[in-house]
Amino acid sequence: MNAPTPHATPLRRIAVAVTASASALTLTACGALGGGSDSSASSVKGDDLTVGLLLPDTTTARFEKFDHPIIAKEVAALTNGKGKVVYANAEASAATQSRQFQDMVARKVDVILVDALDAKAVAPDVQKAKDAGIPVIAYDRLAQGPVAAYVSHDNELVGQVQARAIVKALGPKAASSKVVMMNGDPADPNTALLKKGALGELQGQVDVVRQFDTDKWSPAVAGANMKKTIRSVGLGNIAAVYSANDGMAGAVIDALKEAGATQVPPVTGQDANLDAVQRVVSGAQYMTVYKSFLDEATDAAQLAVDKVKGKDIQFDALTRDTVDSPTTKKIPARLVPVVALTRDNIKQTVIADGVYTVQDICTPAYAADCAAIGLK
């Protein structure tokens, strides 16, 4: 897959430079959401919209806590409360997501926003939706098939930001340092981009001694691979761990501590989960990549509403980038900037954006660490 090349677009709510984001079968209506479309949309509609929202799992905290409610709230504002969202979570099952997708088509929603669990497997469902006159917007992960648009982040840049943090943390010792890589799910197209960005920064700078792809981004799998690596490489020989997201980072850190690490080596992450931010505060996790959920979800809602309403000018203004998938070229894209979150900029990122409060982060277990960095 060709890496997306974003234009420089500032975050709307934080001014931080990028350092170079129900049951399986039940669809529940909640909030109000407008939808986007491509030229397959059969007609232009007003505020009375029905949008299908398909998210991949519940183990990634952001999807249930942020993405879903933010999208619903934003579209309610854009449709004068007349739109409707039907929502389903695949619970980490590609087969379940396919059934949910087909149910959305059968219900004749106006547009489908899908965060594909398996980008390739979902392609036939995307085609079925298009054939039924229902446009599909790929959200967070680039689905294959004839998607109308893509809203996400520059995932190659995310990998670069993570890797640069490792090189910076290792300093003059980087060239002789052994680094382990815990990559994401190979079925997720973001994984290839993250890996490409990270390896572009790490190769020639450090010694990458082990790499693992992690099925379904499973923390349990990442933890098991970390334990295996500790036994083969030696705890004292592991200078840093590239973890592609926060869930795996937590498992990696637990494995290192269980093996006897009194000082955890630098470990990266992504998504700015609350427990990961707390680990950053305490020093257990070196950094995480904060991808503004607010900006990504808000933009997705806006694109969806604009396309269903036929507001092509507004849609085009938001999709100034293009990306290629293995099946579709020059997909209109909205790529939201990313930020490396460290102990130094928690106030300016997740707190300033209202993602968490100081009270959320600074629970009694982290009170002393928060005070040490002036977070109170």
C-alpha positions in Angstrom: 0.0 0.0 0.0 1.3 3.4 -0.8 1.8 5.6 2.2 -0.5 8.6 2.5 1.1 12.0 2.2 -0.9 14.5 4.2 -1.0 18.3 3.8 0.0 20.2 6.9 -3.3 20.7 8.7 -3.3 22.0 12.3 -5.3 20.3 15.1 -8.4 22.4 15.7 -8.2 22.2 19.5 -4.5 21.8 20.4 -1.6 23.7 19.0 1.2 21.1 19.5 3.6 20.3 16.7 3.9 16.8 15.3 7.1 15.4 16.6 9.0 15.1 13.5 -5.0 6.8 16.8 -23.7 -3.9 22.3 -23.5 -7.5 21.4 -21.8 -8.7 18.3 -25.0 -9.0 16.2 -27.2 -6.3 17.7 -27.5 -2.9 16.1 -28.7 -0.2 18.4 -29.9 3.2 17.4 -28.4 6.0 19.5 -27.8 9.7 19.0 -28.0 11.2 15.6 -25.6 10.7 12.7 -25.5 11.9 9.2 -23.8 9.9 6.5 -21.4 10.4 3.6 -21.7 9.0 0.1 -19.9 8.7 -3.2 -21.5 8.9 -6.6 -23.4 5.7 -5.8 -25.7 7.5 -3.5 -29.2 7.3 -5.0 -30.5 10.7 -3.9 -29.6 13.8 -1.9 -31.3 13.9 1.5 -32.0 16.4 4.2 -31.5 16.0 7.9 -33.4 12.8 8.2 -30.4 10.5 7.8 -29.6 7.0 8.9 -26.0 6.1 9.2 -24.4 2.7 10.0 -21.4 2.8 12.3 -19.2 -0.4 12.4 -16.3 -0.5 14.9 -14.0 -3.4 15.3 -13.5 -4.2 19.0 -14.0 -3.2 22.6 -10.5 -4.0 23.8 -9.3 -0.7 22.3 -10.8 1.7 24.8 -11.1 4.7 22.5 -13.8 3.1 20.3 -16.5 2.8 22.9 -15.5 5.7 25.1 -14.7 8.3 22.5 -15.3 7.5 18.8 -18.8 6.3 19.0 -20.3 9.0 21.3 -18.3 11.8 19.6 -19.6 10.8 16.1 -23.2 10.6 17.5 -23.0 14.0 19.2 -21.5 15.7 16.2 -24.0 14.5 13.7 -26.8 15.3 16.0 -25.6 18.9 15.8 -25.2 18.7 12.0 -28.7 17.3 11.4 -30.8 19.3 13.9 -31.3 16.1 15.9 -33.1 14.4 13.0 -30.5 11.9 12.0 -30.1 8.4 13.4 -27.1 6.1 14.1 -27.3 2.4 14.0 -24.2 1.1 15.7 -22.5 -2.3 16.0 -19.2 -3.6 17.4 -17.6 -6.7 15.9 -16.0 -7.8 19.1 -12.8 -8.7 17.2 -14.6 -11.1 14.8 -14.3 -10.4 11.1 -17.2 -12.8 10.4 -19.3 -10.9 12.9 -18.4 -7.6 11.2 -19.4 -9.0 7.9 -22.8 -10.0 9.2 -23.3 -6.6 10.8 -22.3 -5.0 7.5 -24.9 -7.0 5.6 -27.5 -6.1 8.2 -26.8 -2.4 7.6 -27.2 -2.9 3.9 -30.5 -4.8 4.4 -31.7 -1.9 6.6 -31.0 0.5 3.8 -29.0 3.0 5.8 -27.9 6.0 3.9 -24.1 5.6 4.5 -21.8 3.2 6.4 -18.8 4.3 8.4 -16.6 1.2 8.9 -13.4 0.7 10.9 -12.6 -2.6 9.2 -11.3 -5.4 11.4 -9.9 -7.1 8.3 -9.4 -4.7 5.4 -9.3 -7.4 2.7 -12.1 -9.5 4.1 -14.5 -6.6 4.2 -14.1 -5.7 0.5 -17.0 -7.8 -0.7 -19.3 -6.1 1.8 -18.1 -2.7 0.6 -19.0 -3.7 -2.9 -22.4 -5.0 -1.9 -23.1 -1.6 -0.2 -22.0 0.3 -3.3 -24.2 -1.9 -5.5 -27.1 -1.1 -3.2 -26.5 2.6 -3.6 -25.0 3.0 -0.1 -21.6 4.7 0.1 -19.0 3.5 2.5 -16.5 5.7 4.3 -13.4 3.9 5.7 -12.8 5.1 9.3 -9.4 4.9 11.1 -8.4 1.9 8.9 -8.4 1.8 5.1 -10.8 -0.9 4.0 -10.4 -2.4 0.6 -13.1 -2.3 -2.0 -14.8 0.8 -3.6 -14.8 3.1 -0.5 -16.0 6.6 -1.1 -13.6 8.3 1.3 -11.1 7.6 4.2 -10.8 9.4 7.5 -7.8 8.6 9.6 -4.3 9.7 10.5 -1.0 9.5 8.7 -0.1 6.0 10.1 3.4 5.9 8.6 4.1 9.1 10.5 2.7 7.5 13.7 5.4 4.8 13.3 8.0 7.4 12.6 7.1 9.3 15.7 7.2 6.2 17.9 10.6 5.1 16.5 12.1 8.6 16.8 11.1 8.6 20.5 13.1 5.3 21.0 16.2 6.6 19.3 16.0 9.8 21.3 15.6 7.9 24.6 18.6 5.7 23.8 20.8 8.6 22.9 24.5 7.8 22.2 23.9 4.2 23.1 21.4 3.7 20.3 23.7 2.0 17.8 24.6 -0.8 20.2 21.1 -1.2 21.6 18.9 -4.2 21.1 15.3 -3.3 20.3 12.2 -5.6 20.1 9.3 -4.7 17.8 5.7 -5.6 18.7 3.8 -4.8 15.5 0.0 -4.9 15.1 -2.4 -7.3 13.3 -1.2 -8.1 9.8 -4.8 -8.0 8.6 -5.0 -4.3 9.6 -3.6 -2.1 6.8 -2.4 0.4 9.4 0.1 -2.2 10.6 2.1 -2.2 7.4 2.2 1.6 7.4 3.2 1.8 11.1 5.9 -0.8 10.5 7.2 1.0 7.4 7.5 4.3 9.3 9.1 2.8 12.3 11.6 0.7 10.5 12.6 3.7 8.3 13.7 5.4 11.5 15.1 2.4 13.4 17.1 0.6 10.8 20.7 1.8 10.9 20.1 3.5 14.2 19.5 0.5 16.5 19.8 -3.3 16.5 16.3 -4.7 15.9 16.7 -8.2 17.4 13.1 -9.5 17.3 9.9 -8.6 15.4 6.4 -10.0 16.0 3.1 -9.4 14.2 0.3 -9.6 16.7 -3.0 -11.3 15.7 -5.9 -8.9 16.4 -3.6 -6.6 18.4 -4.0 -9.0 21.3 -2.2 -7.9 24.5 -2.1 -11.6 25.6 -0.3 -12.5 22.4 2.1 -9.6 22.8 2.8 -10.5 26.4 3.5 -14.1 25.5 5.9 -13.0 22.7 7.6 -10.6 25.1 8.2 -13.4 27.7 9.6 -15.6 24.9 12.0 -12.8 23.9 13.1 -12.1 27.4 14.1 -15.8 27.7 16.0 -15.9 24.4 17.6 -12.4 24.4 18.0 -11.8 28.1 16.2 -9.2 30.2 19.3 -7.0 30.6 20.0 -7.0 26.8 16.7 -5.4 25.8 17.2 -1.7 25.6 13.8 -0.7 24.3 10.5 -2.1 22.9 8.6 -0.7 20.0 5.0 -1.4 20.8 2.5 -0.3 18.1 -0.3 0.4 20.5 -1.1 0.9 24.2 -2.8 -2.4 24.8 0.2 -4.3 23.8 2.5 -1.9 25.6 0.8 -2.7 28.9 1.3 -6.4 28.4 4.9 -5.9 27.4 5.6 -3.8 30.5 3.9 -6.4 32.7 6.1 -9.1 31.2 9.3 -7.0 31.8 8.3 -6.4 35.4 7.4 -10.1 36.0 10.9 -11.0 34.7 12.5 -8.8 37.3 13.0 -5.4 35.6 13.3 -2.8 38.3 13.6 0.0 35.7 11.5 -0.7 32.6 13.3 0.2 29.3 11.6 2.7 27.0 8.3 1.3 25.6 6.2 3.1 23.0 2.4 3.0 22.5 -0.4 4.5 20.5 -4.0 5.7 21.3 -3.5 7.5 24.6 -5.6 5.1 26.6 -6.1 6.3 30.1 -4.0 3.5 31.6 -1.3 4.3 29.1 -1.3 8.0 30.0 -1.0 6.9 33.7 1.9 4.7 32.8 3.6 7.6 31.0 3.0 9.8 34.2 4.7 7.1 36.3 7.5 6.5 33.9 6.6 2.9 33.2 5.8 3.7 29.5 8.0 6.1 27.7 5.4 7.6 25.3 2.2 7.1 23.5 0.9 8.7 20.3 -2.1 10.9 20.8 -4.4 10.9 17.8 -7.1 13.4 18.4 -10.3 11.3 18.6 -12.3 14.5 18.6 -10.9 15.7 15.3 -11.0 12.3 13.6 -14.6 11.5 14.7 -15.8 15.0 14.1 -14.4 15.0 10.5 -15.9 11.6 9.8 -19.3 12.9 10.9 -18.9 16.0 8.8 -17.9 14.1 5.7 -20.8 11.7 6.1 -23.3 14.5 6.4 -21.9 16.5 3.6 -21.9 13.6 1.1 -25.5 12.5 1.9 -26.7 16.0 1.6 -24.8 16.5 -1.6 -22.5 19.2 -0.2 -19.6 18.3 -2.6 -17.8 21.6 -2.1 -17.5 21.1 1.7 -16.7 17.4 1.2 -13.9 18.3 -1.2 -12.5 20.9 1.2 -12.1 18.3 3.9 -10.6 15.6 1.6 -7.6 17.4 0.2 -5.4 14.3 0.5 -5.7 11.0 -1.4 -4.6 7.5 -0.6 -4.3 4.2 -2.5 -5.6 0.8 -1.3 -4.7 -2.4 -3.1 -8.1 -2.2 -4.9 -8.8 1.5 -5.2 -6.6 4.4 -6.3 -6.9 8.1 -5.3 -9.4 7.7 -2.5 -10.4 11.1 -1.1 -8.9 11.3 2.4 -8.8 13.4 5.5 -5.6 12.7 7.5 -5.6 14.2 11.0 -2.2 15.1 12.5 -0.7 13.2 15.5 1.2 14.2 18.6 3.8 12.3 20.7 2.5 12.4 24.2 5.1 12.3 27.0 5.3 13.5 30.6 6.0 17.0 29.3 2.8 17.7 27.3 -0.1 15.9 29.0 -1.7 19.2 29.9 -1.4 20.5 26.3 -2.9 17.4 24.8 -5.4 15.0 26.4 -6.3 17.4 29.2 -6.6 20.5 26.9 -8.8 18.5 24.5 -11.1 17.3 27.4 -10.3 13.7 26.8 -9.4 13.2 30.4 -9.4 15.4 33.5 -6.5 15.7 36.0 -8.7 13.7 38.4 -9.1 10.9 35.9 -5.3 10.6 35.5 -4.1 11.4 39.0 -5.8 8.7 41.1 -4.3 8.0 44.5 -1.9 5.5 42.9 -0.5 8.2 40.6 -0.8 11.2 42.9 2.9 11.5 43.7 4.0 11.0 40.1 1.5 13.7 39.0 2.8 16.1 41.6 6.4 15.5 40.4 5.5 16.7 36.9 3.2 19.5 38.1 0.0 17.8 37.1 -2.5 18.8 39.7 
